[in-house]
Amino acid sequence: MKSLGPVALVFGALALVSASLATGASSADPLWQKALAVARTNDVAVAGLVITRSEVVLKGETNGVHELWERSTPGPQGAVVTKTIKVLEDGKDITAKEVKKQEKQEKQARKENGKAARPSSGNPFDAEVQDRLTLVVTNQTRTIAGQDCVGYLFQVRNTNGPTTRGVAWIAKETGEPQEIDNMTLDPLPDKRLKQVTTVMRYETTTNGWHIKELQTTGRISVLFMQAEFHSVRTFSDYWRRQ
């Protein structure tokens, strides 16, 4: 399978999407407040293993597959140390090359520390966005992971990033956030991106409540060609930061 030359641009643009994610009266909704309390319990949870698999489709055929494995472990003074442990490009192991490139990027980032503004979160369950959040409680219900859930239309206005919109699903009984569906960014963080939709799925395990999976689909325009892409990022092996 021969990959597109610009396939790397797709994965770079996807990284930008992953980095991005007056208060409405509904933010005082008791179930929403319960969901925020659940989300706050996740402050010290760290995914020990994150696997990202991305695929580019051109004219109905797969034209590039990229797989990235990252391992996070406890570091000194409560720090989190994240290392790339595997990178595959169309099944070929390019880990050594990518690690070298990553080290160069990290060195440059340390030089520019403090110069670049940190993107604001677009996740409606983050405590820091509640004053920029507008909610509409819907009459939509769904069963997710065996739990009856209520849907909330949301919009997060960001001062340093795109506006995020979507539907958040919360379990009626427990207040646990179960899913964020049909999440979009406006404007998109890269002009080559023409359409991006994200789904975030959560779960509760013995290590508490946390994100389980992030799916991103969309279209991108590269060198006069239109391509579709699909990315799935899974989070596992959670540990709690001290």
Summary of the structure (lengths in Angstrom):
residues: 242
radius of gyration: 18.8
end to end distance: 45.7
largest distance: 53.1
contacts: 711
relative contact order: 0.21
helix: 22%
strand: 52%
